[in-house]
Amino acid sequence: SLPRRGKKKPINTTTMADTTSEAPEWVMDSNACAKCSKPFGLLRRVHHCRGCGRAFCDEDSSKRIELPATFKLAGKQRVCDDCYYTLVQASVESNPDQHPPRPDPALCKEKTLDYVRAIVGDSDDKWSLRADKKGVRIYTRLQSGSSVHTVRTVSLIPVPLEKVWTIYNDKALWPNWQPDLRECRTIERITESEEFLRVEFNLPVLDNRDLVFYNAMLDGTIEDPAMPRARTLIGCSVSHPLCPKVKGVVRAEMQYSMTTFEPVGSGADEGTRIVTILHIDVRGLIPPVIINQAVARGADSVVAMSDFMKKHTQTVAV
C-alpha cells in the first residue's frame, strides 16, 4: 500500500537520502510543485514522488522506475527527476554489466573536433542565408548523408565577453530565452571544462525531445586556438548509462555542435560575437522538410538571449 498515512516516517525535503530507506510519508500540505513552483489547482493536480514523498505537478514527476525492496512497492513507481537519477546511478554502480559503458570523453572530443574543423574550413558560398532579424543571421547548408540541414547562427551582443560567458554558463538562466526548456542537468562532471549533459524540451502536441551529449570548453576558437579571451564550446550526442531513454520522450541526435564567443571592439564599446554551428535531428514523426523550414524561427531564441543579457547586465550594474 502507498504510505499516505499511518506510522509517521521522516520526510526527505530534497531527494532520496539513500536507496535502502523505507518509503517516506507524503508531504500533504503543499500548495505548489516542489520543482517548478507552479500552484496546484483544477488544471494542475498534485502528485507525490514515491521516492522522497514531496508533491509535484504531473510533468515534474512523470518518470517511472522500480524502487528498492525496502520500500515494499511493487513495479515501477512515479518519482521526481532527482529521485529518478539517484536510483539510476545506484543501479549502474551496483550492476554495471547490465548498462551500456560510459562514453570516452577523449573520443567524443576528437570526433567532434573532426566534424567542426571540416565545417569551419568550408567556404561561405556553401551557406544560404535563411533569416536576418535584429542582427541575428541564420544560415543553412546541406549535410552529407543527412536530410536535415546544418545550421549556422551569427549574432553580435553589445555586452562584454566575460559577462556574456558568465550568463550563458548559468544553466538556471536558460529558460529566459528558451521557454520550452524543461530540464538541463549535468549528468556527469568529467573535468572543470568537460561534462555530460541532458536537456529536455517541451513540444506542443508532439512528444517531448531530449538530448544527452558531451560538452567541452576550449580556449580560443577552432580556427585560432590562441585568440586572446575567446572561448569555444563543442558537443556531440552520446549514449550514457545514467541517462536511459524515458517513456514518452523522443531522443534527438546531435552529430556535432560548436559555439564560439569572441570579443569585438574595446572599452565601453566592447561586444561579443557568438557563432553557433549545429547539426541535430529531432527524430520522431516529423518530416525533415518541416524541421528545415522551422530553422528560421530559431532567430527568435537568439534575439531573446541577446535582449536578456543586455537587461540582466544593466540590472546587475545598477
C-alpha positions as CSV (number, residue, x, y, z in Angstrom):
1,S,0.0,0.0,0.0
2,L,1.1,3.6,-0.6
3,P,2.4,5.5,2.5
4,R,-0.3,8.2,2.7
5,R,-1.0,7.9,6.4
6,G,-0.2,5.6,9.2
7,K,3.1,5.3,11.1
8,K,5.0,8.6,10.7
9,K,8.2,8.3,8.8
10,P,10.9,11.0,8.2
11,I,10.2,13.3,5.2
12,N,13.1,13.9,2.9
13,T,12.8,17.5,1.8
14,T,15.2,17.3,-1.1
15,T,15.5,13.8,-2.5
16,M,16.2,10.2,-1.5
17,A,18.9,10.2,1.1
18,D,19.9,6.7,0.1
19,T,18.4,3.7,-1.6
20,T,17.9,1.5,1.4
21,S,15.5,3.7,3.4
22,E,11.8,3.0,3.8
23,A,9.1,4.7,1.8
24,P,8.7,8.2,3.1
25,E,5.5,9.9,4.4
26,W,3.9,12.0,1.8
27,V,4.0,15.8,2.1
28,M,0.3,16.6,2.3
29,D,0.2,20.3,2.8
30,S,1.9,21.6,-0.4
31,N,0.2,24.2,-2.5
32,A,2.8,24.3,-5.3
33,C,5.1,21.9,-7.2
34,A,8.4,21.3,-5.4
35,K,10.3,21.8,-8.7
36,C,8.6,24.4,-10.9
37,S,6.7,26.2,-8.1
38,K,3.5,26.4,-10.1
39,P,0.4,26.3,-7.9
40,F,-1.8,23.3,-7.8
41,G,-5.4,23.6,-8.8
42,L,-8.1,22.2,-11.0
43,L,-5.9,22.1,-14.1
44,R,-2.7,21.2,-12.3
45,R,-3.1,18.2,-10.0
46,V,-0.8,17.2,-7.2
47,H,1.2,14.0,-7.5
48,H,3.6,12.6,-4.9
49,C,7.0,11.2,-5.6
50,R,7.2,7.7,-4.2
51,G,11.0,8.1,-3.6
52,C,11.0,11.3,-1.4
53,G,7.3,12.0,-0.7
54,R,7.3,15.5,-2.0
55,A,4.5,17.0,-4.0
56,F,5.0,17.7,-7.8
57,C,2.9,18.5,-10.8
58,D,2.5,15.7,-13.4
59,E,5.2,16.9,-15.7
60,D,7.8,17.1,-12.9
61,S,7.0,13.6,-11.6
62,S,6.4,11.8,-14.9
63,K,9.2,9.3,-14.7
64,R,8.7,5.7,-13.5
65,I,11.3,3.4,-12.0
66,E,11.4,0.4,-9.6
67,L,12.2,1.4,-6.0
68,P,14.4,-0.5,-3.5
69,A,12.8,-3.6,-2.0
70,T,12.8,-1.9,1.4
71,F,10.1,0.5,0.1
72,K,7.7,-2.5,-0.4
73,L,6.2,-1.1,-3.5
74,A,6.0,-3.5,-6.5
75,G,6.5,-2.5,-10.1
76,K,7.7,0.8,-11.5
77,Q,6.6,3.9,-9.4
78,R,6.1,7.6,-10.1
79,V,9.2,9.6,-9.0
80,C,10.6,13.1,-9.3
81,D,13.6,13.8,-11.5
82,D,16.1,13.9,-8.6
83,C,15.0,10.6,-7.2
84,Y,15.0,9.0,-10.7
85,Y,18.6,9.9,-11.3
86,T,19.6,8.8,-7.8
87,L,18.1,5.4,-8.4
88,V,19.6,5.1,-11.9
89,Q,23.0,5.9,-10.6
90,A,22.6,3.3,-7.8
91,S,21.6,0.7,-10.4
92,V,24.6,1.5,-12.6
93,E,27.0,1.3,-9.7
94,S,25.6,-2.0,-8.4
95,N,25.0,-3.7,-11.7
96,P,27.5,-2.1,-14.2
97,D,27.3,-5.1,-16.6
98,Q,23.6,-4.5,-17.2
99,H,24.1,-1.0,-18.5
100,P,25.9,0.5,-21.5
101,P,29.5,1.6,-20.9
102,R,30.3,5.2,-20.1
103,P,31.4,7.1,-23.2
104,D,35.1,8.0,-23.6
105,P,35.5,11.8,-23.3
106,A,38.7,11.8,-25.4
107,L,37.0,10.0,-28.3
108,C,34.0,12.4,-28.0
109,K,36.3,15.4,-28.2
110,E,38.3,14.0,-31.1
111,K,35.2,13.1,-33.1
112,T,33.5,16.5,-32.6
113,L,36.7,18.4,-33.5
114,D,37.0,16.5,-36.7
115,Y,33.5,17.5,-37.7
116,V,33.6,21.1,-36.8
117,R,37.1,21.7,-38.3
118,A,35.8,20.4,-41.6
119,I,32.7,22.7,-41.5
120,V,34.5,25.8,-40.3
121,G,37.1,25.4,-43.1
122,D,34.4,25.4,-45.8
123,S,33.8,28.4,-48.0
124,D,30.9,30.8,-47.2
125,D,29.3,30.1,-50.6
126,K,28.1,26.7,-49.3
127,W,25.8,28.5,-46.8
128,S,22.4,30.0,-47.6
129,L,21.0,32.9,-45.6
130,R,17.6,31.9,-44.1
131,A,16.9,34.7,-41.6
132,D,18.2,38.1,-40.7
133,K,16.4,39.5,-37.6
134,K,17.7,42.2,-35.3
135,G,21.3,41.5,-36.0
136,V,20.9,37.7,-35.9
137,R,21.7,35.9,-39.1
138,I,20.9,32.2,-39.7
139,Y,22.4,30.2,-42.5
140,T,21.9,26.6,-43.5
141,R,23.7,24.1,-45.7
142,L,23.2,20.6,-46.8
143,Q,24.8,17.9,-44.7
144,S,26.4,14.9,-46.4
145,G,24.5,11.7,-45.6
146,S,21.6,13.5,-43.8
147,S,18.2,15.0,-44.9
148,V,18.5,17.6,-42.1
149,H,20.4,20.8,-42.7
150,T,23.4,22.1,-40.7
151,V,22.6,25.5,-39.2
152,R,24.9,28.4,-38.5
153,T,23.8,31.3,-36.4
154,V,25.8,34.5,-36.1
155,S,25.0,37.3,-33.7
156,L,26.6,40.3,-32.1
157,I,25.6,41.1,-28.5
158,P,26.6,44.5,-27.1
159,V,27.8,43.0,-23.8
160,P,31.5,42.3,-22.8
161,L,32.6,38.7,-23.4
162,E,33.2,37.8,-19.8
163,K,29.7,38.9,-18.8
164,V,28.1,37.0,-21.7
165,W,30.1,33.9,-20.8
166,T,29.1,34.1,-17.2
167,I,25.4,34.4,-18.1
168,Y,25.5,31.7,-20.8
169,N,27.1,29.2,-18.4
170,D,24.5,29.7,-15.7
171,K,22.1,27.0,-16.9
172,A,19.4,28.2,-14.5
173,L,19.0,31.3,-16.7
174,W,18.5,29.4,-20.0
175,P,14.6,29.3,-19.7
176,N,14.7,33.1,-20.0
177,W,15.4,32.8,-23.7
178,Q,14.4,29.1,-24.2
179,P,10.9,28.9,-22.6
180,D,10.4,25.4,-23.9
181,L,13.4,24.1,-22.0
182,R,12.1,21.7,-19.4
183,E,15.3,20.4,-17.9
184,C,19.1,21.0,-18.2
185,R,21.0,18.6,-16.0
186,T,24.7,17.8,-15.6
187,I,24.8,14.0,-15.6
188,E,28.5,13.6,-15.0
189,R,31.3,16.2,-14.5
190,I,34.5,14.9,-16.1
191,T,36.8,17.9,-15.6
192,E,36.3,21.6,-14.9
193,S,35.9,22.1,-18.7
194,E,34.1,18.8,-19.7
195,E,30.8,17.3,-18.8
196,F,27.9,15.1,-19.9
197,L,24.6,16.9,-20.1
198,R,20.9,16.0,-20.6
199,V,18.4,18.6,-21.8
200,E,14.7,18.1,-22.4
201,F,12.4,20.4,-24.4
202,N,8.6,20.6,-24.3
203,L,7.0,20.4,-27.7
204,P,3.3,21.3,-28.3
205,V,1.2,18.4,-29.3
206,L,4.2,16.2,-30.0
207,D,6.2,14.1,-27.5
208,N,9.0,16.0,-25.7
209,R,12.5,15.7,-27.1
210,D,15.6,15.1,-25.0
211,L,19.3,15.2,-25.8
212,V,22.2,13.6,-24.0
213,F,25.6,14.9,-25.1
214,Y,29.2,15.5,-24.3
215,N,30.1,19.2,-23.7
216,A,33.6,20.7,-23.6
217,M,35.0,24.2,-23.3
218,L,38.1,25.1,-25.3
219,D,40.3,28.2,-25.2
220,G,40.3,30.4,-28.4
221,T,38.4,29.4,-31.5
222,I,38.6,26.4,-33.8
223,E,40.4,28.5,-36.4
224,D,42.7,30.3,-33.9
225,P,43.1,28.4,-30.6
226,A,45.5,31.2,-29.4
227,M,42.9,34.1,-29.8
228,P,43.0,36.1,-26.6
229,R,39.9,35.7,-24.3
230,A,37.9,33.8,-26.9
231,R,36.2,30.6,-25.9
232,T,34.6,27.7,-27.7
233,L,32.0,25.1,-26.7
234,I,31.8,21.8,-28.6
235,G,29.5,18.8,-28.2
236,C,28.1,15.6,-29.6
237,S,25.4,13.1,-28.7
238,V,26.4,10.1,-26.5
239,S,24.8,7.1,-25.0
240,H,25.3,7.3,-21.3
241,P,24.3,4.7,-18.7
242,L,23.0,7.4,-16.3
243,C,20.5,8.6,-19.0
244,P,18.3,5.7,-20.3
245,K,15.6,6.6,-22.6
246,V,12.4,7.9,-20.9
247,K,8.9,6.7,-22.0
248,G,7.1,9.4,-23.8
249,V,10.2,11.3,-24.7
250,V,11.9,11.0,-28.1
251,R,15.7,11.1,-28.0
252,A,17.2,13.6,-30.5
253,E,20.6,13.0,-32.2
254,M,23.2,15.8,-32.3
255,Q,26.0,14.9,-34.7
256,Y,28.0,17.9,-33.6
257,S,27.7,21.4,-32.2
258,M,30.1,24.4,-31.8
259,T,29.6,27.8,-30.3
260,T,32.4,30.4,-30.2
261,F,32.5,33.6,-28.1
262,E,34.8,36.3,-29.5
263,P,35.4,39.8,-28.1
264,V,34.6,42.6,-30.6
265,G,35.6,46.2,-30.0
266,S,37.1,47.6,-26.8
267,G,36.4,49.6,-23.8
268,A,32.8,50.9,-23.4
269,D,32.0,49.7,-26.9
270,E,33.1,46.1,-26.4
271,G,30.6,43.4,-27.5
272,T,30.6,39.7,-28.1
273,R,30.3,37.8,-31.4
274,I,28.6,34.5,-31.0
275,V,28.8,31.9,-33.8
276,T,27.0,28.6,-33.4
277,I,27.1,25.7,-35.9
278,L,24.8,22.8,-35.2
279,H,23.5,19.6,-36.8
280,I,20.7,18.0,-34.9
281,D,18.0,15.5,-35.9
282,V,15.0,15.8,-33.6
283,R,13.8,12.3,-34.7
284,G,10.2,11.1,-34.4
285,L,7.4,11.6,-36.9
286,I,8.5,15.0,-38.1
287,P,9.4,15.2,-41.8
288,P,12.9,16.7,-42.4
289,V,11.3,19.4,-44.6
290,I,9.3,20.7,-41.7
291,I,12.4,20.7,-39.5
292,N,14.4,22.6,-42.1
293,Q,11.6,25.2,-42.6
294,A,11.4,25.8,-38.9
295,V,15.1,26.7,-38.7
296,A,14.5,30.4,-39.4
297,R,12.3,30.7,-36.3
298,G,15.4,29.9,-34.3
299,A,16.4,33.6,-34.6
300,D,13.8,34.5,-32.1
301,S,15.5,32.5,-29.4
302,V,18.9,34.2,-30.1
303,V,17.3,37.6,-30.1
304,A,15.6,36.8,-26.8
305,M,19.0,35.7,-25.4
306,S,20.6,38.9,-26.5
307,D,17.8,41.0,-25.0
308,F,18.0,39.1,-21.7
309,M,21.8,39.5,-21.5
310,K,21.6,43.3,-22.1
311,K,18.8,43.7,-19.5
312,H,20.5,41.4,-17.0
313,T,23.8,43.2,-17.3
314,Q,22.2,46.6,-16.8
315,T,20.2,45.3,-13.7
316,V,23.4,43.8,-12.1
317,A,25.3,47.1,-12.8
318,V,22.6,49.1,-11.0
